[in-house]
Amino acid sequence: MSLGKRKDGAGDIIPLMKFDARAGVLYRCDRTRAPDGEWYTDQKNVTDGFSAVFDMENVEVGWAAFSSGGPPNFVMFPVGSDIGNPPAISTSKVSAFA
């Protein structure tokens, strides 16, 4: 799971955080330009000492479908709603939150 994305094609980048749930590690992903002009991502482990505030009142739950070669598809509902069975959006559906 990651949070953040590029603002636009002009080079402005919104900060990106990635959480590896399998390892329980939170990374800050910094985009850095090398002397040769190439861009690369430098992941820094920021798990220790990390704290955050979450807007639990507006959390959404639902279904996510991830297909190769295309964008993910989300069907989300307010917390407490009956999300029912997975919709027919893909063969690879997983429960999700946002």
N, C-alpha and C positions, 0 to 999 in steps of 0.2 A: 504494500500500500504506500502510495506517495501523496504528498500534499504540495501544491504549487505547480506553476507552469510558466511558460514564456508569455510575456505580455503581448508582444507583437514581433514582427520580423526585423525590427530596427535594432535588435541587440539587447534591449532591456529584458532582464530576467527576474521574475519573482522568485524569492528563495524557495528551495525545494527541500522537503524532509521526507525520508523514507524509513518505514518501520519494517524490520524483518521479524515477523511474528514467530517464525520457527526458532530463531536464535534469541529473541527478546532484545534486539539491539535497534537503537534509533540512530539514523545517520543524517547529517547535514550534507547536502550535495552542492559543492561550489564549482561553478564553471570557471575555468582558468584558461587563458590564452598563452600558449607556449611561444618562445621566441621565434619559431618558424611560422607563426600565424595560425597553427592548428588549435582547435578548442578541445579540451578534455574535461571530464568530470572527476573531481577530487572528493571522495567520500570521507567524512570525518565522523568517528563515533562520538556522539554527544549524549549517550545514555546516562552516564554518571552525572548527577547534579541537575538533570533536566526537570523542569516543572512546566506545567501548562494549565490553561483555563479552557474548559470546553463548554459550549452552549448546549447543555443537555436538553433544554426546553424545546429546541428545534432539531433534534437528531431525527434522522429518517432511517428506516430499515426497509429492506425489500430484496430484490433479486438483481444479480449482475450476470451478464453473459459475455464471455471473452472469446472472440473468434480470431483465428490467425489471419493477418493481413487486413484487419479492419478495426475500427474503434470499438471500445466496449459499449454495451447496451445496458442501461439501468432502468428498472421499474421500481420506484421508491414510494413509501407511504410514511405518514407521521407515526412516531412511536406510539404503541398502544392499539394501532389499527390491526385488523385482521388482514395479513398479507396474502393469505390463501396459498394455493399451490403455485409453483413456478409457471409463469406465462410461457407460451410457445415462442420465445424470442431466440432460442438457440438450443443446441443439444448440450452445451456445457454451461449449466446454470449453477450459481453459488449464491448463498445468502450474503447480504452486504449491509453496510451501514454508511451513513454520510452525515 
